[in-house]
Amino acid sequence: MNRQFILFLLLVGVLAPSAVQARWWRAGSKAVQSARVPLQAAVRRGVIRPVPRVCSNFSVPAAAVERYVFKTVEPTPARSLSFVPEEPPYAWMRESADEYARVAEVFRSFKREADAFLYYQANSSECRVLHPEEVAGWRSRIDDMAAELDGLRFRVDADDPLLSFAREYLTYVRWTVYPQAKDIYFITPLPARTDRTFTPEEFFLQDPHPVSTRWELATARARRLSARLPAGLRVAVVNDFSFFRKRVTELHRQERLFADGTLRTYASADELLDAVLTRGERYDVIFTDIIIASGGGGYYLASELRQSGYNGVIIALSSYAPEEELGRKMFDRGLDGMISLEGGAEYKRGWPADLMQKLLNHYYYRDLHGWIR
């Protein structure tokens, strides 16, 4: 294409009557719309995944920024402090007041740095996905600040205005830096469990008796064990890995998982909670991942379900090693068991049978001890 022809096209575009330009614009709009409709339909069918918004999980609502970034709470004067013990010794009061003033100064420095971070993360044009090393650095500073505040809980009244604001502020910083903190820090504490006691062997669903090692195809073993489960089980699986959800659904169709039951999958805890608490879906067994990037994971899910009165079985599917301390934390937060799946387990042939065996072990222990749920 020569230069004279290009110049001619430019002149036509500039000098063309407005009616002609309008017709070109309408034609272009129709073309864009005709391409957009099938694209949107493909997204709805799941053929094409929509492009996620950059750092949508990290941004803090503007109202929260106004509430925290632009708010200052002055330390309570020493003479007006309320202390935890009644009529403490004067020397102890002086020491506690000095410690309170020191922690207040530490928080002031922390907030000055965090305010700028929160402000820019709340701005859609400035918000960015944090590098893992940056997340680790912020988490370390947040934990240090939390430890400083916790050190005052046995000295100064927890309702002190500065301390109350500092804890609330720290929670929002933590959630901004680490959205998965919803699982760890945003769940409401549950009362001590009375349905059963924690036993590592039972929580990790270890085989109560030696399992037969006779030669058997993985598919046949999975179907045999699946058929032994209680009939009509309603099962939900929560996992943000789409391939895992598709794989579980396919194995259920092949009767290798929950052969005589029903199965639904969800991408996040919030999706399942909406189904259960809003739409009235009912499940006997829920398998959930522990860490899910958005919408809450296993700890959050278990806590919310237990508070709503759910008495079904909740079992964690995790790549974590079965350690007693980890198991006890899961138990205290409402989970009934944990199945450790090594990375890439969904690509292997033997894990469906192992999953069915673990669930059978849960029912064995439940019947043995007469657990409430």
PADRENDO-641470 format. One record per residue (C-alpha): z, y, x; residue number from 1; residue in three letters. Coordinates in steps of 0.05 Angstrom, whole numbers, always signed. Layout:
REC       z       y       x  num  residuo
REC       Z       Y       X  NUM      ALA
...
This chain:
REC       z       y       x  num  residuo
REC      +0      +0      +0    1      MET
REC     -22     +66     +32    2      ASN
REC     +17    +131     +35    3      ARG
REC     -28    +168     -15    4      GLN
REC     -15    +115     -69    5      PHE
REC     +60    +117     -57    6      ILE
REC     +59    +193     -62    7      LEU
REC     +20    +187    -127    8      PHE
REC     +72    +141    -157    9      LEU
REC    +128    +188    -137   10      LEU
REC     +93    +247    -168   11      LEU
REC     +82    +208    -233   12      VAL
REC    +155    +190    -235   13      GLY
REC    +176    +263    -225   14      VAL
REC    +123    +297    -268   15      LEU
REC    +114    +246    -324   16      ALA
REC    +131    +273    -393   17      PRO
REC    +201    +257    -417   18      SER
REC    +173    +212    -472   19      ALA
REC    +139    +168    -421   20      VAL
REC    +202    +166    -379   21      GLN
REC    +242    +147    -440   22      ALA
REC    +195     +90    -456   23      ARG
REC    +201     +64    -385   24      TRP
REC    +277     +69    -389   25      TRP
REC    +280     +32    -455   26      ARG
REC    +234     -23    -428   27      ALA
REC    +277     -30    -366   28      GLY
REC    +341     -33    -408   29      SER
REC    +311     -87    -452   30      LYS
REC    +292    -127    -390   31      ALA
REC    +362    -121    -362   32      VAL
REC    +393    -140    -429   33      GLN
REC    +346    -200    -437   34      SER
REC    +368    -225    -369   35      ALA
REC    +442    -211    -383   36      ARG
REC    +447    -251    -447   37      VAL
REC    +430    -320    -418   38      PRO
REC    +472    -303    -357   39      LEU
REC    +533    -288    -400   40      GLN
REC    +521    -353    -439   41      ALA
REC    +518    -392    -373   42      ALA
REC    +585    -361    -352   43      VAL
REC    +617    -381    -418   44      ARG
REC    +592    -452    -411   45      ARG
REC    +621    -455    -340   46      GLY
REC    +553    -466    -308   47      VAL
REC    +562    -401    -269   48      ILE
REC    +630    -374    -248   49      ARG
REC    +641    -299    -257   50      PRO
REC    +654    -259    -194   51      VAL
REC    +729    -246    -190   52      PRO
REC    +755    -175    -184   53      ARG
REC    +776    -159    -114   54      VAL
REC    +852    -164    -106   55      CYS
REC    +864    -164    -181   56      SER
REC    +926    -206    -167   57      ASN
REC    +955    -155    -121   58      PHE
REC    +948     -89    -158   59      SER
REC   +1010     -59    -190   60      VAL
REC   +1002     -23    -257   61      PRO
REC   +1002     +53    -252   62      ALA
REC   +1064     +57    -296   63      ALA
REC   +1102     +13    -247   64      ALA
REC   +1080     +58    -189   65      VAL
REC   +1105    +119    -227   66      GLU
REC   +1169     +83    -243   67      ARG
REC   +1184     +61    -171   68      TYR
REC   +1142    +100    -121   69      VAL
REC   +1157    +168    -150   70      PHE
REC   +1230    +153    -166   71      LYS
REC   +1289    +166    -121   72      THR
REC   +1360    +143    -133   73      VAL
REC   +1413    +176     -90   74      GLU
REC   +1470    +134     -61   75      PRO
REC   +1536    +138     -99   76      THR
REC   +1587    +181     -62   77      PRO
REC   +1642    +140     -29   78      ALA
REC   +1696    +169     -74   79      ARG
REC   +1657    +147    -136   80      SER
REC   +1640     +76    -114   81      LEU
REC   +1664     +18    -158   82      SER
REC   +1687     -41    -116   83      PHE
REC   +1687    -114    -136   84      VAL
REC   +1761    -131    -124   85      PRO
REC   +1813     -95    -165   86      GLU
REC   +1856     -47    -124   87      GLU
REC   +1830     -68     -55   88      PRO
REC   +1864     -44      +9   89      PRO
REC   +1845     +26     +31   90      TYR
REC   +1818      +2     +98   91      ALA
REC   +1774     -49     +62   92      TRP
REC   +1747      +6     +15   93      MET
REC   +1729     +50     +75   94      ARG
REC   +1695      -8    +110   95      GLU
REC   +1656     -26     +46   96      SER
REC   +1636     +47     +35   97      ALA
REC   +1609     +52    +106   98      ASP
REC   +1570     -13     +96   99      GLU
REC   +1542     +13     +30  100      TYR
REC   +1519     +77     +64  101      ALA
REC   +1486     +37    +120  102      ARG
REC   +1448      -8     +72  103      VAL
REC   +1428     +52     +31  104      ALA
REC   +1396     +82     +93  105      GLU
REC   +1361     +16    +109  106      VAL
REC   +1333     +15     +38  107      PHE
REC   +1310     +87     +43  108      ARG
REC   +1270     +71    +106  109      SER
REC   +1242      +8     +73  110      PHE
REC   +1221     +45     +10  111      LYS
REC   +1187    +100     +49  112      ARG
REC   +1141     +49     +81  113      GLU
REC   +1132      +7     +18  114      ALA
REC   +1116     +67     -26  115      ASP
REC   +1051     +81     +11  116      ALA
REC   +1032      +8      +8  117      PHE
REC   +1045      +4     -68  118      LEU
REC   +1008     +68     -82  119      TYR
REC    +944     +46     -47  120      TYR
REC    +947     -24     -76  121      GLN
REC    +951      +7    -146  122      ALA
REC    +889     +48    -133  123      ASN
REC    +827      +8    -153  124      SER
REC    +785     +41    -100  125      SER
REC    +836     +28     -45  126      GLU
REC    +864     -39     -66  127      CYS
REC    +848     -96     -19  128      ARG
REC    +864    -170     -10  129      VAL
REC    +918    -176     +43  130      LEU
REC    +907    -216    +106  131      HIS
REC    +955    -277    +110  132      PRO
REC    +989    -247    +172  133      GLU
REC   +1001    -182    +134  134      GLU
REC   +1030    -221     +76  135      VAL
REC   +1076    -259    +124  136      ALA
REC   +1099    -193    +155  137      GLY
REC   +1115    -162     +88  138      TRP
REC   +1151    -224     +64  139      ARG
REC   +1195    -223    +126  140      SER
REC   +1213    -150    +114  141      ARG
REC   +1226    -163     +41  142      ILE
REC   +1271    -222     +56  143      ASP
REC   +1310    -180    +107  144      ASP
REC   +1319    -125     +56  145      MET
REC   +1342    -174      +4  146      ALA
REC   +1393    -203     +53  147      ALA
REC   +1421    -133     +65  148      GLU
REC   +1429    -121     -10  149      LEU
REC   +1460    -190     -20  150      ASP
REC   +1512    -173     +32  151      GLY
REC   +1541    -120     -14  152      LEU
REC   +1549    -163     -76  153      ARG
REC   +1621    -181     -58  154      PHE
REC   +1639    -109     -41  155      ARG
REC   +1606     -61     -89  156      VAL
REC   +1596     -68    -165  157      ASP
REC   +1527     -97    -178  158      ALA
REC   +1515     -44    -232  159      ASP
REC   +1515     +11    -180  160      ASP
REC   +1453     +54    -196  161      PRO
REC   +1423     +50    -125  162      LEU
REC   +1434     -25    -118  163      LEU
REC   +1405     -40    -186  164      SER
REC   +1344      +2    -172  165      PHE
REC   +1336     -28    -102  166      ALA
REC   +1336     -99    -128  167      ARG
REC   +1286     -82    -182  168      GLU
REC   +1242     -45    -133  169      TYR
REC   +1244    -103     -84  170      LEU
REC   +1222    -150    -139  171      THR
REC   +1159    -109    -152  172      TYR
REC   +1143    -104     -79  173      VAL
REC   +1151    -179     -72  174      ARG
REC   +1106    -192    -131  175      TRP
REC   +1053    -145    -105  176      THR
REC   +1052    -176     -36  177      VAL
REC   +1059    -248     -60  178      TYR
REC   +1037    -261    -131  179      PRO
REC   +1061    -333    -127  180      GLN
REC   +1131    -304    -125  181      ALA
REC   +1129    -308    -200  182      LYS
REC   +1146    -382    -190  183      ASP
REC   +1205    -368    -144  184      ILE
REC   +1235    -302    -164  185      TYR
REC   +1214    -287    -235  186      PHE
REC   +1240    -349    -270  187      ILE
REC   +1303    -344    -311  188      THR
REC   +1359    -387    -282  189      PRO
REC   +1371    -450    -322  190      LEU
REC   +1439    -480    -338  191      PRO
REC   +1462    -540    -299  192      ALA
REC   +1427    -603    -322  193      ARG
REC   +1466    -652    -364  194      THR
REC   +1411    -701    -381  195      ASP
REC   +1414    -737    -314  196      ARG
REC   +1437    -730    -241  197      THR
REC   +1392    -720    -182  198      PHE
REC   +1376    -782    -141  199      THR
REC   +1321    -776     -88  200      PRO
REC   +1294    -846     -99  201      GLU
REC   +1287    -835    -174  202      GLU
REC   +1262    -763    -170  203      PHE
REC   +1207    -783    -121  204      PHE
REC   +1190    -842    -167  205      LEU
REC   +1196    -895    -113  206      GLN
REC   +1181    -966    -133  207      ASP
REC   +1246    -998    -159  208      PRO
REC   +1218   -1068    -142  209      HIS
REC   +1167   -1091     -91  210      PRO
REC   +1097   -1079    -117  211      VAL
REC   +1049   -1138    -116  212      SER
REC   +1002   -1133     -56  213      THR
REC    +954   -1185     -83  214      ARG
REC    +881   -1168     -75  215      TRP
REC    +856   -1125    -131  216      GLU
REC    +801   -1073    -139  217      LEU
REC    +827   -1002    -143  218      ALA
REC    +792    -991    -210  219      THR
REC    +820   -1054    -240  220      ALA
REC    +890   -1039    -216  221      ARG
REC    +888    -969    -246  222      ALA
REC    +865    -995    -313  223      ARG
REC    +918   -1050    -313  224      ARG
REC    +975   -1002    -297  225      LEU
REC    +948    -949    -345  226      SER
REC    +948   -1000    -402  227      ALA
REC   +1023   -1013    -390  228      ARG
REC   +1043    -941    -406  229      LEU
REC   +1072    -923    -474  230      PRO
REC   +1016    -920    -526  231      ALA
REC    +990    -853    -550  232      GLY
REC   +1016    -810    -493  233      LEU
REC    +996    -737    -498  234      ARG
REC    +985    -714    -427  235      VAL
REC    +969    -645    -397  236      ALA
REC    +949    -631    -325  237      VAL
REC    +956    -561    -295  238      VAL
REC    +916    -548    -232  239      ASN
REC    +874    -488    -209  240      ASP
REC    +824    -533    -171  241      PHE
REC    +766    -542    -220  242      SER
REC    +741    -605    -185  243      PHE
REC    +810    -638    -193  244      PHE
REC    +810    -622    -268  245      ARG
REC    +740    -651    -277  246      LYS
REC    +759    -712    -236  247      ARG
REC    +821    -726    -278  248      VAL
REC    +781    -718    -342  249      THR
REC    +728    -767    -317  250      GLU
REC    +781    -818    -296  251      LEU
REC    +813    -813    -364  252      HIS
REC    +745    -826    -397  253      ARG
REC    +739    -888    -353  254      GLN
REC    +808    -912    -377  255      GLU
REC    +836    -908    -306  256      ARG
REC    +886    -854    -326  257      LEU
REC    +926    -856    -391  258      PHE
REC    +880    -906    -423  259      ALA
REC    +913    -905    -492  260      ASP
REC    +930    -831    -493  261      GLY
REC    +899    -762    -496  262      THR
REC    +889    -714    -439  263      LEU
REC    +879    -638    -433  264      ARG
REC    +872    -597    -369  265      THR
REC    +892    -525    -355  266      TYR
REC    +878    -478    -298  267      ALA
REC    +946    -443    -297  268      SER
REC   +1016    -446    -325  269      ALA
REC   +1002    -387    -370  270      ASP
REC    +943    -423    -403  271      GLU
REC    +987    -483    -420  272      LEU
REC   +1045    -440    -443  273      LEU
REC    +999    -403    -490  274      ASP
REC    +975    -470    -518  275      ALA
REC   +1045    -497    -527  276      VAL
REC   +1084    -435    -548  277      LEU
REC   +1030    -398    -587  278      THR
REC    +982    -451    -614  279      ARG
REC   +1033    -507    -622  280      GLY
REC   +1001    -559    -576  281      GLU
REC   +1049    -617    -561  282      ARG
REC   +1052    -660    -499  283      TYR
REC   +1095    -718    -478  284      ASP
REC   +1080    -713    -403  285      VAL
REC   +1058    -653    -362  286      ILE
REC   +1033    -658    -290  287      PHE
REC   +1032    -592    -254  288      THR
REC   +1014    -564    -186  289      ASP
REC   +1071    -525    -152  290      ILE
REC   +1033    -466    -124  291      ILE
REC    +978    -436    -166  292      ILE
REC    +945    -371    -145  293      ALA
REC    +949    -337    -212  294      SER
REC    +983    -347    -279  295      GLY
REC   +1044    -381    -250  296      GLY
REC   +1055    -450    -221  297      GLY
REC   +1103    -509    -228  298      GLY
REC   +1171    -475    -222  299      TYR
REC   +1153    -420    -270  300      TYR
REC   +1121    -469    -319  301      LEU
REC   +1180    -516    -320  302      ALA
REC   +1230    -459    -329  303      SER
REC   +1192    -428    -387  304      GLU
REC   +1182    -495    -422  305      LEU
REC   +1255    -516    -416  306      ARG
REC   +1279    -449    -443  307      GLN
REC   +1233    -458    -503  308      SER
REC   +1266    -526    -517  309      GLY
REC   +1212    -572    -489  310      TYR
REC   +1242    -641    -475  311      ASN
REC   +1181    -678    -450  312      GLY
REC   +1168    -702    -379  313      VAL
REC   +1147    -652    -326  314      ILE
REC   +1123    -681    -259  315      ILE
REC   +1099    -642    -199  316      ALA
REC   +1036    -662    -163  317      LEU
REC   +1041    -634     -93  318      SER
REC   +1019    -643     -22  319      SER
REC   +1090    -629      +1  320      TYR
REC   +1128    -685     +35  321      ALA
REC   +1183    -715      -8  322      PRO
REC   +1244    -681     +23  323      GLU
REC   +1312    -684     -12  324      GLU
REC   +1326    -609     -11  325      GLU
REC   +1257    -593     -40  326      LEU
REC   +1267    -646     -93  327      GLY
REC   +1335    -619    -112  328      ARG
REC   +1306    -549    -122  329      LYS
REC   +1251    -577    -166  330      MET
REC   +1303    -617    -205  331      PHE
REC   +1346    -555    -216  332      ASP
REC   +1286    -517    -242  333      ARG
REC   +1271    -568    -296  334      GLY
REC   +1223    -616    -263  335      LEU
REC   +1234    -691    -274  336      ASP
REC   +1197    -718    -214  337      GLY
REC   +1149    -706    -158  338      MET
REC   +1088    -745    -134  339      ILE
REC   +1065    -728     -64  340      SER
REC    +989    -730     -58  341      LEU
REC    +959    -721     +10  342      GLU
REC    +902    -672     +19  343      GLY
REC    +836    -695     -10  344      GLY
REC    +870    -750     -51  345      ALA
REC    +823    -736    -110  346      GLU
REC    +765    -761     -68  347      TYR
REC    +797    -829     -55  348      LYS
REC    +795    -890     -99  349      ARG
REC    +867    -913     -97  350      GLY
REC    +905    -851    -122  351      TRP
REC    +894    -862    -198  352      PRO
REC    +930    -929    -193  353      ALA
REC    +985    -898    -151  354      ASP
REC    +994    -843    -203  355      LEU
REC    +999    -893    -259  356      MET
REC   +1050    -934    -219  357      GLN
REC   +1093    -872    -207  358      LYS
REC   +1093    -854    -281  359      LEU
REC   +1112    -925    -298  360      LEU
REC   +1170    -919    -249  361      ASN
REC   +1194    -857    -286  362      HIS
REC   +1197    -895    -351  363      TYR
REC   +1232    -953    -317  364      TYR
REC   +1287    -907    -291  365      TYR
REC   +1292    -871    -358  366      ARG
REC   +1302    -936    -396  367      ASP
REC   +1351    -961    -343  368      LEU
REC   +1397    -901    -347  369      HIS
REC   +1383    -878    -418  370      GLY
REC   +1361    -808    -399  371      TRP
REC   +1356    -758    -456  372      ILE
REC   +1286    -739    -436  373      ARG
